[in-house]
Amino acid sequence: MSDTLRTILIDGGPPIALSDSEVRFIYNLLPVGHFYDKRYGEVNITKDKIKQIVANFGKVPAYEVPVKIGHDDGALSPGKVIGVQAKRDGLEITMTVDAETAKAINEKQYRYMSAEFDENYQNKETGEFVGAVLLGAALVNQPANPYMEPLILVDDINSIQKKEGSINMSDELENMRKQLAEAQAQLKTANEALEESTKKFADLEAQNKSLLDDKERAEAAKNEADVKAFSDKWIAAGIPPAVIEQVKPVLLAKTSRVIKLSDSDKDDKPTLKFFDDLFSGLPKMPMTQISSNDIPAVELSDTQKAVEHAKSIAESLGK
């Protein structure tokens, strides 16, 4: 018999072929649940009972647990149970059968298995009752337990497909790999989009800063032009240049384009308008005297007062 003979494991584990003469596979021999049978009445397979069977395996009975052809006492035993595990769904056994029996299973001569166990086995050496014990596993076609899964063998593990409730683990693994690759591709695309958005945002911020700088320079240039026109107008009207020079820093400052005359915004007044009103009420000097050293004392005194007033306004705006 070919050494490529494989087993689909009912629990979804990996199939293993040991040799041309022996095949090992795994099977859920005792599914958890309860059912009724006229020979046994109500049968209740619990998780605790499964754990008890696992705990006793290898200790009792004294003989190796056989894999039999049917349930008869004299039935042939082409294999044995070599391991047991308590799973969520029942008692998982690992067993070996000879190549001839594996071929018979593959040809559907035996479609199911059936457990032989004692609910409360008595140790024949000590007389102690030790609880549930697995006594054998039989190859059958009419199991009493309605929850048994069919046995399926195939010749090539790479050709396993979903069949009769069995799971192709190779396909499942391949699907998981594809899903992982797709998720990684989506993550890469998302990261690239994030990087692109971050770059665009940085570019927009730089453009916005440039526009704000341009606006600030344009406003400063306009303000300088307005202050020059204001200064020329009032010097020509008779306000001494010394007074104008005192108030120019206030007029040119970024933070003093508006003067607050009260806590209410409606009383705010543009700085140039404020000084327009202020200079309108000051005494004027004739143009012929502005450049002369012979300026009347009274006018100098009045001018000085205007200068001090302007300084006071400048200081208050600077706070």
Summary of the structure (lengths in Angstrom):
residues: 319
radius of gyration: 50.9
end to end distance: 102.1
largest distance: 146.5
contacts: 840
relative contact order: 0.09
helix: 45%
strand: 23%
